[in-house]
Amino acid sequence: MKQQPAPAPQQPMRERKRNETRERIIRAGVELFASKGYDETTVADIAAAADIGTRTFFGYFAGKDALLFGAGNGRTELAVRIIGEAADDEQPARVLLRALDEASTDSDEDLVNERAVLRLRLVGSVPAVRARGALAQLEGVKAIGDALVARFPALDAAQAAGLAGAFVGASAAAVQTVLLDATAGTSAERAARIHSAVAAGLGLE
């Protein structure tokens, strides 16, 4: 008799409720940014739309820019984790591409979701969002470069920084082009296009 796979472990109720509240705050923020405008939307507006207090909002996000970009720059943290877990014989560029693919399927850090599309539009029209995005990219290059040096000693600091910069730059350019293309297709098709573009930018295709 074939053994049935073990059921996936369930999140504790407290963690599940926290994740549900976080998603509610994100949805409220995205809807208000799209309908009211980023500069015109306050944290109090978002909290009211999410049916929470402003104090609760700050328990999840440092501000509305953190809501838009993701708390703690999660995609960079994801890339750093995957680099740290890489095998000794893996090619660094392929490790980075794997991190991109995981970000494309992670429900919280999805590269092709509604928040990502809105973020790109706001980067093009709101100076404060553009500045926040530029800072996030610089911080991402530094964190990923440091992680590459730590995991792959054959890379010197300049090589790691160059690879990290190529990855972050190619990712940003590909995401912007694909997400703002009205004919880009389904989420899976968009993710595949981004993968192909970044792979080419890293010299893997």
C-alpha contacts under 8 A as a table, 3 or more apart, distances in Angstrom:
res1	aa1	res2	aa2	distance
11	Q	15	E	6.28
11	Q	16	R	5.83
12	P	15	E	5.40
12	P	16	R	6.17
13	M	16	R	5.01
13	M	17	K	6.08
14	R	17	K	5.24
14	R	18	R	6.22
15	E	18	R	5.03
15	E	19	N	6.19
16	R	19	N	5.16
16	R	20	E	6.17
17	K	20	E	5.00
17	K	21	T	6.15
18	R	21	T	5.13
18	R	22	R	6.16
19	N	22	R	5.01
19	N	23	E	6.20
20	E	23	E	5.19
20	E	24	R	6.20
21	T	24	R	5.00
21	T	25	I	6.24
22	R	25	I	5.17
22	R	26	I	6.30
22	R	60	Y	6.66
23	E	26	I	5.02
23	E	27	R	6.13
24	R	27	R	5.16
24	R	28	A	6.15
24	R	50	A	5.83
25	I	28	A	5.14
25	I	29	G	6.13
25	I	46	I	6.86
25	I	47	A	7.05
25	I	49	A	7.96
25	I	50	A	5.30
25	I	57	F	7.50
26	I	29	G	5.11
26	I	30	V	6.09
26	I	67	L	6.35
26	I	68	L	7.77
27	R	30	V	5.22
27	R	31	E	6.12
28	A	31	E	5.26
28	A	32	L	6.17
28	A	46	I	5.82
28	A	49	A	5.75
28	A	50	A	5.68
29	G	32	L	5.17
29	G	33	F	5.98
29	G	46	I	5.40
29	G	64	K	7.66
29	G	67	L	7.40
29	G	68	L	7.81
30	V	33	F	5.16
30	V	34	A	6.12
30	V	68	L	7.53
30	V	114	E	7.98
30	V	115	R	6.31
30	V	118	L	7.43
31	E	34	A	5.23
31	E	35	S	6.11
32	L	35	S	5.12
32	L	36	K	5.29
32	L	37	G	6.75
32	L	38	Y	7.65
32	L	41	T	6.54
32	L	46	I	7.21
33	F	36	K	5.56
33	F	37	G	4.57
33	F	38	Y	4.67
33	F	41	T	6.44
34	A	37	G	5.84
34	A	38	Y	7.56
34	A	118	L	7.16
36	K	40	E	6.29
36	K	41	T	6.42
37	G	40	E	5.29
37	G	41	T	6.14
38	Y	41	T	5.34
38	Y	122	L	7.59
38	Y	126	V	7.69
39	D	42	T	7.61
39	D	126	V	7.88
41	T	45	D	6.19
41	T	46	I	7.34
42	T	45	D	5.07
42	T	46	I	6.52
42	T	64	K	7.68
43	V	46	I	5.10
43	V	47	A	6.10
43	V	54	T	6.74
43	V	57	F	7.66
43	V	63	G	7.11
43	V	64	K	6.34
44	A	47	A	5.05
44	A	48	A	6.09
44	A	53	G	7.73
44	A	54	T	5.78
45	D	48	A	5.24
45	D	49	A	6.21
46	I	49	A	5.13
46	I	50	A	6.13
47	A	50	A	5.10
47	A	51	D	6.03
47	A	52	I	5.10
47	A	53	G	5.60
47	A	54	T	5.49
47	A	56	T	7.97
47	A	57	F	6.16
48	A	51	D	4.92
48	A	52	I	5.98
48	A	53	G	6.92
49	A	52	I	7.80
52	I	56	T	6.31
52	I	57	F	7.08
53	G	56	T	5.22
53	G	57	F	6.48
54	T	57	F	4.90
54	T	58	F	6.47
55	R	58	F	5.33
55	R	59	G	6.57
56	T	59	G	5.00
56	T	60	Y	7.00
57	F	60	Y	5.48
57	F	61	F	6.18
58	F	61	F	4.97
58	F	62	A	5.50
58	F	63	G	6.88
59	G	62	A	7.67
60	Y	71	A	7.90
61	F	64	K	7.21
61	F	66	A	5.80
61	F	67	L	5.96
61	F	71	A	6.22
62	A	65	D	7.92
62	A	66	A	5.95
62	A	67	L	7.90
62	A	71	A	7.78
63	G	66	A	5.34
63	G	67	L	6.60
64	K	67	L	4.99
64	K	68	L	6.34
65	D	68	L	5.07
65	D	69	F	6.16
65	D	129	V	7.12
65	D	132	R	7.44
66	A	69	F	5.17
66	A	70	G	5.38
66	A	71	A	5.24
66	A	72	G	7.60
67	L	70	G	5.29
67	L	71	A	6.37
68	L	115	R	6.86
68	L	119	R	6.46
69	F	73	N	6.78
69	F	119	R	7.32
69	F	133	G	7.81
70	G	73	N	5.57
70	G	74	G	6.24
70	G	109	E	7.34
71	A	74	G	6.45
72	G	77	E	7.69
73	N	76	T	5.71
73	N	77	E	6.59
73	N	136	A	7.18
73	N	140	G	7.95
74	G	77	E	4.98
74	G	78	L	6.03
74	G	109	E	6.39
75	R	78	L	4.95
75	R	79	A	6.21
75	R	103	A	6.29
75	R	109	E	6.15
76	T	79	A	5.07
76	T	80	V	6.15
76	T	140	G	5.56
76	T	143	A	7.26
76	T	144	I	6.95
77	E	80	V	5.10
77	E	81	R	6.17
78	L	81	R	5.15
78	L	82	I	6.27
78	L	99	A	6.74
78	L	103	A	7.33
79	A	82	I	5.18
79	A	83	I	6.11
79	A	96	L	6.70
79	A	99	A	5.09
79	A	100	L	7.55
79	A	144	I	6.92
80	V	83	I	5.14
80	V	84	G	6.22
80	V	143	A	7.17
80	V	144	I	5.82
80	V	147	A	5.85
81	R	84	G	5.12
81	R	85	E	6.36
82	I	85	E	5.06
82	I	86	A	6.19
82	I	95	V	7.12
82	I	96	L	7.94
82	I	98	R	7.94
82	I	99	A	6.25
83	I	86	A	5.20
83	I	92	P	7.87
83	I	95	V	6.33
83	I	96	L	7.27
83	I	147	A	6.55
83	I	148	L	6.61
83	I	151	R	6.81
84	G	147	A	6.91
84	G	151	R	6.04
86	A	90	E	6.60
86	A	95	V	6.82
86	A	151	R	7.75
87	A	90	E	5.43
88	D	152	F	7.57
90	E	94	R	7.22
90	E	95	V	6.93
91	Q	94	R	5.36
91	Q	95	V	6.43
92	P	95	V	5.05
92	P	96	L	6.41
92	P	148	L	7.37
92	P	152	F	7.63
93	A	96	L	5.15
93	A	97	L	6.34
93	A	163	L	7.38
93	A	202	L	6.42
93	A	204	L	7.74
94	R	97	L	4.91
94	R	98	R	6.17
94	R	204	L	7.75
95	V	98	R	5.07
95	V	99	A	6.39
96	L	99	A	5.00
96	L	100	L	6.38
96	L	167	F	7.20
97	L	100	L	5.00
97	L	101	D	6.38
97	L	195	H	7.30
97	L	198	V	7.39
97	L	199	A	6.74
98	R	101	D	5.10
98	R	102	E	6.27
99	A	102	E	5.13
99	A	103	A	6.20
100	L	103	A	5.15
100	L	104	S	6.32
100	L	195	H	7.28
101	D	104	S	5.07
101	D	105	T	6.68
101	D	191	A	7.74
101	D	195	H	6.97
102	E	105	T	5.31
102	E	106	D	6.07
103	A	106	D	5.12
103	A	109	E	5.62
103	A	110	D	5.58
103	A	111	L	6.44
104	S	109	E	7.17
104	S	110	D	4.78
104	S	111	L	5.09
104	S	112	V	6.74
104	S	191	A	6.28
105	T	109	E	7.86
105	T	110	D	5.90
106	D	109	E	5.37
106	D	110	D	5.30
107	S	110	D	5.56
110	D	113	N	5.75
110	D	116	A	7.65
111	L	116	A	6.03
111	L	175	V	7.26
111	L	191	A	7.67
112	V	116	A	6.00
112	V	117	V	7.12
112	V	175	V	7.79
112	V	179	L	6.81
112	V	187	S	6.08
112	V	190	R	7.03
112	V	191	A	6.81
113	N	116	A	5.38
113	N	117	V	6.63
113	N	187	S	7.64
114	E	117	V	5.22
114	E	118	L	6.25
115	R	118	L	5.14
115	R	119	R	5.96
116	A	119	R	5.05
116	A	120	L	6.33
116	A	179	L	7.94
117	V	120	L	5.33
117	V	121	R	6.48
117	V	179	L	5.94
117	V	180	L	7.00
118	L	121	R	5.13
118	L	122	L	6.20
119	R	122	L	5.14
119	R	123	V	6.08
120	L	123	V	5.05
120	L	124	G	6.53
120	L	176	Q	6.53
120	L	180	L	7.93
121	R	124	G	5.32
121	R	125	S	6.58
122	L	125	S	5.03
122	L	126	V	5.38
122	L	129	V	6.36
122	L	130	R	7.46
123	V	126	V	5.76
123	V	127	P	7.10
123	V	129	V	5.19
123	V	130	R	4.37
123	V	133	G	7.04
124	G	127	P	7.85
124	G	130	R	6.77
125	S	130	R	7.85
126	V	129	V	5.41
126	V	130	R	6.25
127	P	130	R	4.95
127	P	131	A	6.15
128	A	131	A	5.19
128	A	132	R	6.21
129	V	132	R	4.99
129	V	133	G	6.09
130	R	133	G	5.09
130	R	134	A	6.23
131	A	134	A	5.12
131	A	135	L	6.23
132	R	135	L	5.18
132	R	136	A	6.16
133	G	136	A	5.04
133	G	137	Q	6.29
134	A	137	Q	5.20
134	A	138	L	6.39
135	L	138	L	5.16
135	L	139	E	6.15
136	A	139	E	5.14
136	A	140	G	6.00
137	Q	140	G	4.95
137	Q	141	V	6.22
137	Q	168	V	6.87
138	L	141	V	5.26
138	L	142	K	6.38
139	E	142	K	5.22
139	E	143	A	6.18
140	G	143	A	5.21
140	G	144	I	5.99
140	G	168	V	7.28
141	V	144	I	5.32
141	V	145	G	5.88
141	V	161	A	6.75
141	V	164	A	5.24
141	V	165	G	5.46
141	V	168	V	6.47
142	K	145	G	5.17
142	K	146	D	6.12
142	K	161	A	6.99
142	K	164	A	7.66
143	A	146	D	5.22
143	A	147	A	6.23
144	I	147	A	5.04
144	I	148	L	6.17
144	I	161	A	7.86
144	I	164	A	5.78
145	G	148	L	5.14
145	G	149	V	6.36
145	G	157	A	7.25
145	G	160	A	4.87
145	G	161	A	4.72
145	G	162	G	7.91
145	G	163	L	7.38
145	G	164	A	5.26
146	D	149	V	5.26
146	D	150	A	6.28
146	D	157	A	7.58
146	D	160	A	7.36
146	D	161	A	7.78
147	A	150	A	5.10
147	A	151	R	6.17
148	L	151	R	5.22
148	L	152	F	5.64
148	L	153	P	7.98
148	L	155	L	7.48
148	L	160	A	5.90
149	V	152	F	5.32
149	V	153	P	5.56
149	V	154	A	7.81
149	V	155	L	5.87
149	V	156	D	6.50
149	V	157	A	6.27
149	V	160	A	6.11
150	A	153	P	6.27
152	F	155	L	5.87
153	P	156	D	7.04
155	L	158	A	7.97
155	L	159	Q	5.80
155	L	160	A	5.90
156	D	159	Q	5.37
156	D	160	A	6.20
157	A	160	A	5.16
157	A	161	A	6.06
158	A	161	A	5.06
158	A	162	G	6.09
159	Q	162	G	5.07
159	Q	163	L	6.19
160	A	163	L	5.13
160	A	164	A	6.02
161	A	164	A	5.03
161	A	165	G	5.93
162	G	165	G	5.06
162	G	166	A	6.08
163	L	166	A	5.09
163	L	167	F	6.15
163	L	202	L	7.74
164	A	167	F	5.10
164	A	168	V	6.10
165	G	168	V	5.21
165	G	169	G	5.78
166	A	169	G	5.21
166	A	170	A	5.79
166	A	201	G	6.93
166	A	202	L	6.67
167	F	170	A	5.27
167	F	171	S	5.95
167	F	198	V	6.94
167	F	201	G	7.41
167	F	202	L	6.68
168	V	171	S	5.13
168	V	172	A	6.10
169	G	172	A	5.19
169	G	173	A	6.12
170	A	173	A	5.22
170	A	174	A	5.95
170	A	197	A	7.35
170	A	198	V	5.34
170	A	201	G	5.86
170	A	202	L	7.94
171	S	174	A	5.24
171	S	175	V	5.95
171	S	194	I	7.22
171	S	197	A	7.97
171	S	198	V	5.77
172	A	175	V	5.26
172	A	176	Q	6.09
173	A	176	Q	5.23
173	A	177	T	6.21
174	A	177	T	5.22
174	A	178	V	6.02
174	A	194	I	5.46
174	A	197	A	6.14
174	A	198	V	6.86
175	V	178	V	5.28
175	V	179	L	5.78
175	V	194	I	6.13
176	Q	179	L	5.49
176	Q	180	L	6.03
177	T	180	L	5.60
177	T	181	D	6.27
178	V	181	D	5.22
178	V	184	A	6.08
178	V	190	R	6.35
178	V	193	R	7.27
178	V	194	I	6.96
179	L	182	A	7.54
179	L	184	A	6.98
179	L	190	R	7.33
181	D	184	A	5.34
182	A	185	G	7.78
184	A	189	E	7.18
184	A	190	R	5.87
185	G	189	E	5.84
185	G	190	R	6.32
186	T	189	E	5.10
186	T	190	R	6.15
187	S	190	R	5.11
187	S	191	A	6.08
188	A	191	A	5.10
188	A	192	A	6.18
189	E	192	A	5.06
189	E	193	R	6.31
190	R	193	R	5.12
190	R	194	I	6.25
191	A	194	I	5.10
191	A	195	H	6.11
192	A	195	H	5.02
192	A	196	S	6.19
193	R	196	S	5.14
193	R	197	A	6.16
194	I	197	A	5.13
194	I	198	V	6.11
195	H	198	V	5.33
195	H	199	A	6.00
196	S	199	A	5.12
196	S	200	A	6.23
196	S	205	E	7.62
197	A	200	A	5.17
197	A	201	G	6.26
198	V	201	G	4.85
198	V	202	L	6.19
199	A	202	L	5.13
199	A	203	G	6.26
199	A	204	L	5.01
199	A	205	E	5.81
200	A	203	G	5.00
200	A	204	L	5.54
200	A	205	E	4.81
201	G	204	L	7.54
202	L	205	E	8.00
